[in-house]
Amino acid sequence: MLWLGEETLIVEVRQGRRVLVTGASDGIGAAVAGHLARDGARVALLARDTARLEDVARRSGGLAITADLTDPPSATRAVEDAAREMGGLDVLVNNAGVFRLGRVADGEIADWRDMLEVNVLGLLAVTQAAIPFLRLGRHPQIVNISSMSGRRVAGAVHGVYSGTKHAVHALGDALRQELHADGIRVTTVSPGIVRTNLGATVRDGELRSDVGRSQVEQGLSPEDVAAQVSYILSVPPDVHLVELAVISSRQQPG
């Protein structure tokens, strides 16, 4: 994909970028890590599942760093380890996320807590730790993987999950203002339905079946989303993409 026909500029912008991807053991995160590594970036992959993470890192040629984003000291150490191993940090891709469905009237507080701790507080912990390194980076960028659920609520059972993704959108707007003077660009990516294993974590069997069917029939592939992240990192430094919203052409609009 070219920007204003400047193929040489795109290669230069991508090559050698030092990138940290969270939630990189599968799904969108694994696809992003692999795609950016093929683009010529140096990639550190962060996730909780050591075995799966190391397998993805071997296949993508990246650096595996195990961390629990619900533990702020662990998140901070992971960012510091990644920056030390790569000699700095140019790009942070906040992808880690937890997906739970349920109504407020009978939902599980533990599920809400999981989503808030990973989707919001985990993103904040990693971003806070990364900012000092990004300030010293080359064409620094933050890419927050949110969701179309951060733009609208798909249904009552999506309420709390959607609330966490609305928070991701709000934090992207705030970070864009906070970090503007540092030259750090912040982009929010809002995918629609994506074919990942997140749907398998839904506790209710009927809802889980509905999510799985929607993913098969209407979902983007993780690689589709990874290609959008690659595009975001390819634009010239004087171009700031605020948000990129993308759905499958098979997904019902609305």
PAZAPA-4460 file (N, C-alpha, C; in steps of 0.05 Angstrom, whole numbers, plus 32768, in hexadecimal, padded with zeros to 4 digits):
% residues 254
    n_x    n_y    n_z   ca_x   ca_y   ca_z    c_x    c_y    c_z   seq   type   mol
   8011   7FE8   8000   8000   8000   8000   8012   8019   8000     1      M     A
   800C   802B   7FEE   801D   8043   7FEC   800E   805C   7FF6     2      L     A
   801E   806E   8000   8013   8088   8009   801F   809E   7FF7     3      W     A
   800D   80A9   7FE6   8015   80BE   7FD4   802C   80B5   7FC1     4      L     A
   802C   809B   7FBC   8040   8090   7FA9   805C   808F   7FB4     5      G     A
   8060   8094   7FCE   807B   8095   7FD8   8084   807B   7FE4     6      E     A
   8089   8067   7FD3   8090   804C   7FDD   80AA   804C   7FED     7      E     A
   80BD   805C   7FE5   80D7   805D   7FF4   80D2   8068   8010     8      T     A
   80C1   807C   8013   80BC   8087   802E   80AE   8073   803F     9      L     A
   809C   8063   8034   808E   804F   8044   80A1   803A   804F    10      I     A
   80B3   8030   803E   80C6   801C   8046   80D8   8028   805D    11      V     A
   80E0   8041   8059   80F1   804E   806E   80E2   8051   8088    12      E     A
   80C9   8058   8087   80B9   805C   809F   80B6   8042   80AE    13      V     A
   80B2   802C   80A0   80AD   8012   80AD   80C7   8004   80B6    14      R     A
   80DC   8006   80A6   80F4   7FF6   80AB   8101   7FFD   80C6    15      Q     A
   8107   7FE8   80D5   8116   7FEC   80EE   8107   7FF8   8105    16      G     A
   80ED   7FFD   8101   80DD   8008   8118   80DD   7FF4   812F    17      R     A
   80DF   7FFE   8147   80DF   7FED   815F   80C3   7FEE   816B    18      R     A
   80B6   7FD7   8169   8099   7FD5   816F   8094   7FC2   8186    19      V     A
   8083   7FCB   8198   8079   7FB9   81AD   805B   7FB4   81A9    20      L     A
   8053   7F9B   81A7   8037   7F93   81A3   802E   7F84   81BB    21      V     A
   8018   7F8D   81C8   800D   7F7F   81DF   7FF7   7F6C   81D5    22      T     A
   7FF1   7F58   81E6   7FDD   7F44   81DE   7FE5   7F35   81C5    23      G     A
   7FFF   7F2E   81C3   800A   7F25   81AA   800C   7F06   81A7    24      A     A
   8000   7EF7   81B9   8002   7EDA   81B8   7FEF   7ECD   81A4    25      S     A
   7FDB   7EDC   819B   7FC9   7ED1   8187   7FB9   7EE8   817B    26      D     A
   7FA7   7EE1   8169   7F94   7EF4   815D   7FA1   7F0C   8150    27      G     A
   7F95   7F23   8155   7F9E   7F3C   8148   7FBB   7F42   8150    28      I     A
   7FC2   7F3E   8169   7FDD   7F45   8172   7FF2   7F35   8164    29      G     A
   7FED   7F1A   8162   8001   7F09   8154   8003   7F11   8137    30      A     A
   7FEC   7F17   812A   7FEC   7F1F   810E   7FFB   7F39   810A    31      A     A
   7FF7   7F4C   811C   8005   7F66   811A   8023   7F62   811D    32      V     A
   802B   7F52   8130   8048   7F4D   8135   8054   7F41   811C    33      A     A
   8047   7F2D   8110   8052   7F20   80F9   8053   7F32   80E1    34      G     A
   803E   7F42   80DD   803D   7F54   80C6   8053   7F69   80C8    35      H     A
   8056   7F75   80DF   806A   7F8A   80E3   8086   7F7F   80E0    36      L     A
   808A   7F67   80EA   80A5   7F5B   80E7   80AB   7F57   80CA    37      A     A
   8097   7F4E   80BA   809C   7F4C   809D   80A1   7F67   8090    38      R     A
   8095   7F7C   809B   809A   7F97   8091   80B7   7FA1   8097    39      D     A
   80C5   7F92   80A8   80E0   7F9A   80AF   80E3   7FA7   80CA    40      G     A
   80CE   7FA7   80DA   80CF   7FB2   80F5   80DC   7F9D   8108    41      A     A
   80E6   7FA8   811E   80EF   7F97   8134   80D9   7F96   8148    42      R     A
   80CF   7F7E   814F   80B6   7F7C   815E   80BB   7F6D   8178    43      V     A
   80B0   7F78   818E   80AF   7F6B   81A8   8091   7F64   81AD    44      A     A
   808C   7F4B   81B4   8071   7F41   81B8   806D   7F3D   81D6    45      L     A
   8057   7F47   81E0   8050   7F46   81FD   8036   7F38   8201    46      L     A
   8035   7F24   8213   801C   7F17   821A   8020   7F07   8234    47      A     A
   800B   7EFB   823E   800C   7EEC   8257   8014   7ECE   8252    48      R     A
   800B   7EC3   823C   800F   7EA7   8236   802A   7EA2   822A    49      D     A
   803D   7E99   823A   8059   7E97   8232   805D   7E84   821A    50      T     A
   8051   7E6C   821C   8055   7E58   8207   804A   7E61   81EC    51      A     A
   8032   7E6C   81EC   8027   7E75   81D2   8036   7E8D   81C8    52      R     A
   803E   7E9F   81DA   804D   7EB7   81D3   8067   7EB0   81C6    53      L     A
   8076   7E9D   81D2   8090   7E95   81C7   808D   7E88   81AC    54      E     A
   8077   7E79   81A8   8073   7E6D   818D   806E   7E82   8178    55      D     A
   805D   7E96   817F   8058   7EAC   816C   8072   7EBC   8166    56      V     A
   8081   7EC1   817B   809A   7ED0   8178   80AE   7EC2   8166    57      A     A
   80AF   7EA7   8169   80C1   7E98   8158   80B9   7E9A   813A    58      R     A
   809F   7E99   8136   8095   7E9A   811A   8098   7EB6   810E    59      R     A
   8096   7ECA   811F   8097   7EE6   8115   80B4   7EF1   8116    60      S     A
   80C5   7EE3   8124   80E0   7EEE   8128   80E2   7F04   813C    61      G     A
   80CF   7F06   814E   80CF   7F1B   8162   80D9   7F12   817D    62      G     A
   80D8   7F25   8190   80E1   7F21   81AB   80C9   7F1C   81BD    63      L     A
   80C8   7F05   81CC   80B2   7EFE   81DD   80B7   7F09   81F9    64      A     A
   80A3   7F17   8204   80A5   7F22   821F   808B   7F1B   822E    65      I     A
   808D   7F0A   8242   8075   7F02   8251   806F   7F17   8267    66      T     A
   8056   7F20   8268   804E   7F33   827C   8030   7F32   8281    67      A     A
   8028   7F3A   8298   800B   7F3B   82A0   8004   7F59   82A2    68      D     A
   7FF4   7F62   828F   7FEE   7F7F   828E   7FDB   7F88   82A5    69      L     A
   7FD0   7F74   82B3   7FC0   7F7C   82CB   7FD1   7F82   82E3    70      T     A
   7FEB   7F7D   82E0   7FFF   7F83   82F5   8011   7F9A   82EB    71      D     A
   800C   7FB3   82F3   801B   7FC9   82E8   8039   7FC6   82E9    72      P     A
   8045   7FBC   82FF   8063   7FB9   82FF   806C   7FA5   82E9    73      P     A
   805C   7F90   82E5   8063   7F7D   82D0   8061   7F8A   82B4    74      S     A
   804D   7F9B   82B0   804A   7FA9   8296   8062   7FBC   8292    75      A     A
   8069   7FCA   82A7   8080   7FDD   82A5   809A   7FCF   829F    76      T     A
   809F   7FB9   82AD   80B7   7FA9   82A8   80B8   7F9F   828B    77      R     A
   80A1   7F97   8281   80A0   7F8C   8266   80A8   7FA1   8251    78      A     A
   809D   7FB9   8255   80A3   7FCF   8242   80C1   7FD6   8244    79      V     A
   80CB   7FD8   825C   80E8   7FDE   8260   80F9   7FC8   8254    80      E     A
   80F2   7FAF   8257   8101   7F99   824B   8101   7F9B   822D    81      D     A
   80EA   7FA1   8221   80E8   7FA3   8204   80F9   7FBA   81FA    82      A     A
   80F8   7FD1   8207   8107   7FE8   81FE   8125   7FE2   8201    83      A     A
   812D   7FD5   8216   8149   7FCE   821A   8153   7FBB   8205    84      R     A
   8144   7FA6   81FF   814C   7F92   81EC   814D   7F9E   81CF    85      E     A
   813B   7FB0   81C9   813A   7FBB   81AE   814A   7FD5   81AB    86      M     A
   8154   7FDF   81C2   8163   7FF9   81C1   8151   8011   81BF    87      G     A
   8138   800E   81C8   8125   8025   81C7   810A   801B   81BD    88      G     A
   80F8   802E   81B9   80DD   8027   81B1   80D2   803D   81A0    89      L     A
   80C7   8035   8189   80BB   8048   8176   809D   8047   8174    90      D     A
   8093   802F   8179   8076   802A   8175   806B   8018   818B    91      V     A
   8054   801F   8196   8045   800E   81A8   802B   8008   819C    92      L     A
   8025   7FEE   819A   800B   7FE4   8191   7FFC   7FD8   81A8    93      V     A
   7FE9   7FE6   81B3   7FD9   7FDC   81CA   7FC2   7FCB   81BF    94      N     A
   7FC6   7FB1   81C0   7FB2   7F9F   81B5   7FA5   7F8D   81CA    95      N     A
   7FB2   7F89   81E1   7FA8   7F76   81F5   7F8B   7F7D   81FC    96      A     A
   7F7B   7F69   81FE   7F5F   7F6E   8205   7F51   7F55   820F    97      G     A
   7F3C   7F59   821E   7F2B   7F44   8229   7F0F   7F4A   8220    98      V     A
   7F00   7F35   8218   7EE5   7F37   820D   7ED2   7F26   821E    99      F     A
   7EBF   7F33   822B   7EAA   7F26   823A   7E8F   7F32   8233   100      R     A
   7E7B   7F22   8232   7E60   7F2C   822C   7E4D   7F27   8244   101      L     A
   7E3A   7F39   8248   7E27   7F35   825D   7E18   7F4F   8263   102      G     A
   7E01   7F4C   826E   7DF0   7F63   8275   7DF9   7F6D   8291   103      R     A
   7DF4   7F86   8296   7DFB   7F92   82AF   7DEA   7F85   82C6   104      V     A
   7DD1   7F7F   82C0   7DC0   7F74   82D5   7DCA   7F5A   82E1   105      A     A
   7DD6   7F49   82D0   7DDE   7F2F   82DA   7DFB   7F27   82D2   106      D     A
   7E0B   7F3B   82CA   7E26   7F36   82C2   7E38   7F30   82DA   107      G     A
   7E50   7F26   82D4   7E64   7F1F   82E8   7E77   7F36   82ED   108      E     A
   7E79   7F3F   8305   7E8C   7F55   830C   7EA8   7F4D   8305   109      I     A
   7EAF   7F33   8308   7ECA   7F2A   8302   7ED0   7F2E   82E4   110      A     A
   7EBC   7F2A   82D3   7EBF   7F2E   82B6   7EC4   7F4C   82B0   111      D     A
   7EB5   7F5D   82BE   7EB8   7F7A   82BA   7ED4   7F82   82C2   112      W     A
   7EDC   7F78   82D9   7EF7   7F7F   82E3   7F0D   7F76   82D0   113      R     A
   7F0A   7F5E   82C5   7F1E   7F54   82B1   7F20   7F67   829A   114      D     A
   7F09   7F70   828F   7F0A   7F81   8278   7F16   7F9C   827F   115      M     A
   7F0E   7FA8   8295   7F19   7FC2   829D   7F37   7FC0   82A2   116      L     A
   7F40   7FAB   82AF   7F5C   7FA9   82B6   7F6E   7FA5   829D   117      E     A
   7F65   7F96   828A   7F75   7F91   8272   7F70   7FA7   825D   118      V     A
   7F57   7FAB   8256   7F50   7FBD   823F   7F56   7FDA   8245   119      N     A
   7F55   7FE2   825E   7F59   7FFE   8265   7F72   8002   8276   120      V     A
   7F73   7FF6   828E   7F89   7FFB   82A0   7FA3   7FEF   8294   121      L     A
   7FA1   7FD8   8287   7FB9   7FCC   827B   7FC4   7FDD   8265   122      G     A
   7FB2   7FE8   8254   7FBB   7FFB   823F   7FC9   8013   824B   123      L     A
   7FBD   801E   8261   7FC9   8035   826E   7FE5   802F   8279   124      L     A
   7FE7   8017   8286   8001   8010   8293   8017   800E   827E   125      A     A
   8011   8000   8268   8025   7FFC   8253   802C   8017   8246   126      V     A
   8017   8027   8240   801C   8041   8233   802C   8053   8245   127      T     A
   8026   8054   825E   8035   8066   8270   8052   805E   8271   128      Q     A
   8058   8043   8272   8073   803A   8272   8082   803F   8258   129      A     A
   8072   803F   8242   807F   8042   8227   8084   805F   8220   130      A     A
   8076   8072   822B   8078   808E   8222   8095   8099   8224   131      I     A
   80A4   8094   8239   80BF   809F   823A   80D1   8094   8223   132      P     A
   80CC   807C   821B   80DC   8070   8205   80D2   807A   81EA   133      F     A
   80B8   807D   81E7   80AD   8088   81CE   80B6   80A4   81C9   134      L     A
   80B9   80B4   81DE   80C2   80D0   81DB   80DD   80D1   81CE   135      R     A
   80ED   80BC   81D1   8108   80BB   81C5   8108   80AB   81AB   136      L     A
   80F1   80A1   81A3   80EF   808F   818C   80EF   809E   8171   137      G     A
   80F0   808E   815C   80F0   8098   8140   80D4   8097   8136   138      R     A
   80C9   80AE   812F   80AD   80B0   8125   809A   80A1   8138   139      H     A
   809A   80A7   8152   808B   8097   8165   806D   8097   8161   140      P     A
   8061   807F   8165   8045   807C   8162   803A   8069   8177   141      Q     A
   8021   806D   817E   8011   805B   818F   7FF9   8053   817E   142      I     A
   7FF4   8039   817C   7FDC   802F   816E   7FCC   801F   8183   143      V     A
   7FB4   8029   8189   7FA2   801B   819B   7F8D   800B   818C   144      N     A
   7F8D   7FF1   8190   7F79   7FE0   8183   7F60   7FE1   8194   145      I     A
   7F4C   7FEF   818B   7F33   7FF1   8199   7F1F   7FDE   818B   146      S     A
   7F08   7FE8   8184   7EF2   7FD8   8178   7EDD   7FEB   816E   147      S     A
   7ECD   7FE1   815B   7EB4   7FF0   8154   7EA2   7FF3   816D   148      M     A
   7EA6   7FE1   8180   7E97   7FE4   819A   7E9F   7FFC   81A9   149      S     A
   7EB6   8008   81A2   7EBE   8021   81AE   7EB1   803A   81A1   150      G     A
   7EA2   8035   818C   7E94   804A   817E   7E76   8049   8182   151      R     A
   7E6C   8031   8187   7E4F   802D   818C   7E4C   8013   819C   152      R     A
   7E36   8010   81AA   7E30   7FF7   81B9   7E20   7FE5   81A7   153      V     A
   7E2A   7FCD   81A2   7E1D   7FBA   8190   7E04   7FAE   819B   154      A     A
   7E02   7FAC   81B6   7DEB   7FA1   81C3   7DEF   7FA1   81E0   155      G     A
   7DD9   7F9B   81EF   7DDA   7F9D   820C   7DF0   7F8C   8218   156      A     A
   7DF5   7F74   820D   7E09   7F62   8219   7E25   7F6C   8214   157      V     A
   7E28   7F7F   8202   7E43   7F8A   81FC   7E49   7FA3   820D   158      H     A
   7E37   7FAA   821F   7E39   7FC4   822C   7E54   7FCA   823B   159      G     A
   7E5C   7FB8   824C   7E75   7FBD   825C   7E8D   7FBB   824A   160      V     A
   7E8E   7FA7   8238   7EA4   7FA5   8225   7EA6   7FBF   8215   161      Y     A
   7E8F   7FC7   820A   7E8E   7FE0   81FB   7E98   7FF8   820B   162      S     A
   7E91   7FF8   8224   7E9A   800E   8236   7EB8   800F   8237   163      G     A
   7EC5   7FF8   8239   7EE2   7FF8   823A   7EEE   8001   8220   164      T     A
   7EE1   7FFB   820A   7EEC   8004   81F0   7EE6   8021   81EA   165      K     A
   7ED0   802B   81F5   7ECC   8048   81F4   7EE2   8056   8204   166      H     A
   7EEA   804A   821A   7F01   8055   8229   7F1A   8056   8219   167      A     A
   7F1F   8041   8209   7F37   8040   81F8   7F36   8058   81E4   168      V     A
   7F1F   805D   81D9   7F1C   8073   81C7   7F22   808E   81D5   169      H     A
   7F16   8091   81ED   7F1B   80AA   81FC   7F38   80AD   8203   170      A     A
   7F45   8098   820B   7F62   8099   8212   7F72   80A0   81FA   171      L     A
   7F6B   8095   81E3   7F79   809D   81CA   7F77   80BA   81C5   172      G     A
   7F5F   80C6   81C8   7F5C   80E3   81C4   7F6D   80F3   81D8   173      D     A
   7F6D   80E9   81F1   7F7C   80F8   8206   7F9A   80F6   8201   174      A     A
   7FA3   80DE   81FA   7FC0   80DA   81F4   7FC9   80EA   81DC   175      L     A
   7FB7   80ED   81C8   7FBE   80FD   81B1   7FC3   811A   81B9   176      R     A
   7FB4   8124   81CB   7FB8   813F   81D5   7FD1   8141   81E7   177      Q     A
   7FD3   812E   81F9   7FE9   812E   820C   8005   812C   81FE   178      E     A
   8006   811B   81EA   8020   8114   81DE   8026   8123   81C4   179      L     A
   8014   8135   81BC   8018   8144   81A3   8033   8153   81A3   180      H     A
   8039   8160   81B8   8052   8170   81B9   806B   815E   81B8   181      A     A
   8068   8144   81BE   807E   8132   81BD   8081   8125   81A1   182      D     A
   806E   812B   8190   806F   811F   8175   8067   8102   8174   183      G     A
   8058   80F9   8188   804F   80DE   8189   8032   80DD   817E   184      I     A
   802F   80CF   8167   8015   80CC   815B   8005   80B5   8168   185      R     A
   7FEB   80B9   816B   7FDB   80A5   8178   7FC3   809E   8166   186      V     A
   7FC0   8085   815F   7FAB   807D   814D   7F9A   8067   815A   187      T     A
   7F80   8069   8158   7F6D   8055   8162   7F63   8044   814A   188      T     A
   7F66   802A   814D   7F5C   8018   8138   7F42   800B   8142   189      V     A
   7F2D   800C   8133   7F13   8002   813B   7F09   7FED   8128   190      S     A
   7F11   7FD4   812D   7F08   7FBE   811C   7EEB   7FB6   8123   191      P     A
   7EDD   7FAC   8110   7EC3   7F9F   8115   7EC8   7F83   811F   192      G     A
   7EB7   7F70   8116   7EBA   7F54   811E   7ED4   7F49   8112   193      I     A
   7EE3   7F3B   8123   7EFD   7F2F   811A   7EFD   7F12   8122   194      V     A
   7F08   7F01   8111   7F09   7EE4   8116   7F21   7EDE   8129   195      R     A
   7F1C   7EE1   8143   7F30   7EDA   8157   7F24   7EC7   816B   196      T     A
   7F33   7EBF   817F   7F28   7EAC   8193   7F1B   7EBA   81AB   197      N     A
   7F18   7ED5   81A9   7F0C   7EE3   81BF   7EF0   7EDA   81C5   198      L     A
   7EE1   7ED3   81B0   7EC6   7ECA   81B3   7EC4   7EB1   81C4   199      G     A
   7ED9   7EA0   81C4   7ED9   7E88   81D3   7ED9   7E8D   81F1   200      A     A
   7EE0   7EA5   81FA   7EE1   7EAC   8216   7EC6   7EB4   8221   201      T     A
   7EB2   7EB7   8210   7E97   7EBE   821A   7E8B   7EA7   8229   202      V     A
   7E82   7EAC   8241   7E79   7E96   8253   7E5E   7E8A   824B   203      R     A
   7E4C   7E9A   8243   7E31   7E91   823B   7E32   7E82   8221   204      D     A
   7E29   7E69   8221   7E2C   7E58   8209   7E1D   7E62   81F1   205      G     A
   7E05   7E6D   81F5   7DF6   7E77   81DE   7E03   7E90   81D2   206      E     A
   7E0C   7EA2   81E4   7E1B   7EBA   81DA   7E35   7EB2   81CC   207      L     A
   7E43   7E9F   81D8   7E5C   7E96   81CC   7E57   7E8B   81B0   208      R     A
   7E42   7E7C   81AD   7E3B   7E71   8192   7E35   7E87   817F   209      S     A
   7E26   7E9C   8188   7E1F   7EB2   8176   7E38   7EC1   816E   210      D     A
   7E4A   7EC6   8181   7E63   7ED5   817A   7E73   7EC5   8166   211      V     A
   7E76   7EAB   816B   7E86   7E9A   8159   7E7A   7E9A   813D   212      G     A
   7E60   7E98   813A   7E53   7E99   8120   7E58   7EB3   8112   213      R     A
   7E55   7EC9   8121   7E5A   7EE4   8115   7E77   7EE6   810B   214      S     A
   7E8A   7EDC   811B   7EA6   7EDD   8113   7EAB   7ECF   80F9   215      Q     A
   7E9F   7EB7   80F6   7EA3   7EA7   80DE   7E96   7EB4   80C6   216      V     A
   7E7E   7EBE   80CA   7E6E   7EC8   80B4   7E75   7EE5   80AC   217      E     A
   7E7D   7EF5   80C0   7E80   7F12   80BB   7E9B   7F1E   80C2   218      Q     A
   7EAE   7F0D   80CC   7EC6   7F18   80D8   7EDD   7F1E   80C5   219      G     A
   7EEC   7F33   80CC   7F06   7F37   80C0   7F19   7F22   80CA   220      L     A
   7F2F   7F1E   80BB   7F44   7F0D   80C6   7F57   7F1F   80D7   221      S     A
   7F65   7F13   80EA   7F79   7F23   80F8   7F8D   7F31   80E6   222      P     A
   7F94   7F23   80D0   7FA7   7F2E   80BC   7F9C   7F48   80AF   223      E     A
   7F81   7F48   80AB   7F75   7F61   80A0   7F7A   7F79   80B3   224      D     A
   7F78   7F75   80CD   7F7C   7F8A   80E0   7F9A   7F91   80E1   225      V     A
   7FAB   7F7C   80E0   7FC8   7F81   80E0   7FD1   7F92   80C9   226      A     A
   7FC4   7F8E   80B2   7FCB   7F9E   809A   7FC4   7FBB   809F   227      A     A
   7FAF   7FC1   80AE   7FA8   7FDD   80B3   7FBC   7FEA   80C6   228      Q     A
   7FC6   7FDA   80DA   7FDB   7FE4   80EC   7FF4   7FEA   80DC   229      V     A
   7FFB   7FD8   80C9   8013   7FDD   80B8   8010   7FF7   80A8   230      S     A
   7FF8   7FFB   809E   7FF2   8013   808F   7FF6   802C   80A0   231      Y     A
   7FEB   802B   80B9   7FEE   8042   80CB   800B   8049   80CF   232      I     A
   801C   8034   80D2   8039   8039   80D6   8047   8041   80BD   233      L     A
   803A   8040   80A6   8047   8046   808D   8044   8063   8084   234      S     A
   8031   8072   8091   802C   808D   8087   8043   809F   8090   235      V     A
   8047   80B5   8080   805D   80C7   8087   805A   80D3   80A3   236      P     A
   8070   80DB   80AF   806F   80E6   80CB   805E   80FF   80CE   237      P     A
   8059   810D   80B9   8048   8125   80BB   802B   8120   80B7   238      D     A
   8024   8106   80B5   8008   80FE   80B2   7FFF   80EF   80CC   239      V     A
   7FE9   80F8   80D8   7FE0   80ED   80F2   7FC4   80E1   80ED   240      H     A
   7FC3   80C6   80EC   7FA9   80B8   80EA   7F9D   80B7   8105   241      L     A
   7F86   80C2   8109   7F79   80C3   8123   7F6A   80A9   8129   242      V     A
   7F5B   809F   8116   7F4D   8086   811A   7F4A   8077   80FF   243      E     A
   7F4B   805D   8100   7F46   804C   80E9   7F31   8037   80F1   244      L     A
   7F19   803A   80E6   7F04   8027   80EC   7F00   8015   80D4   245      A     A
   7EFE   7FFB   80D9   7EFD   7FE8   80C3   7EEC   7FD0   80CA   246      V     A
   7EDA   7FC9   80B8   7ECA   7FB1   80BB   7ECC   7FA0   80A2   247      I     A
   7EC5   7F87   80A4   7EC3   7F75   808D   7EAC   7F7E   807B   248      S     A
   7EAF   7F7B   8061   7E99   7F81   804F   7E82   7F6E   8053   249      S     A
   7E86   7F59   8062   7E70   7F46   8068   7E61   7F4E   8081   250      R     A
   7E6C   7F60   8091   7E5F   7F67   80AA   7E48   7F7B   80A5   251      Q     A
   7E31   7F75   80B1   7E1A   7F86   80AE   7E20   7FA2   80BA   252      Q     A
   7E1E   7FB8   80AB   7E23   7FD2   80B6   7E0E   7FDA   80CB   253      P     A
   7E16   7FED   80DC   7E03   7FF7   80F0   7E0D   7FF3   810C   254      G     A
***
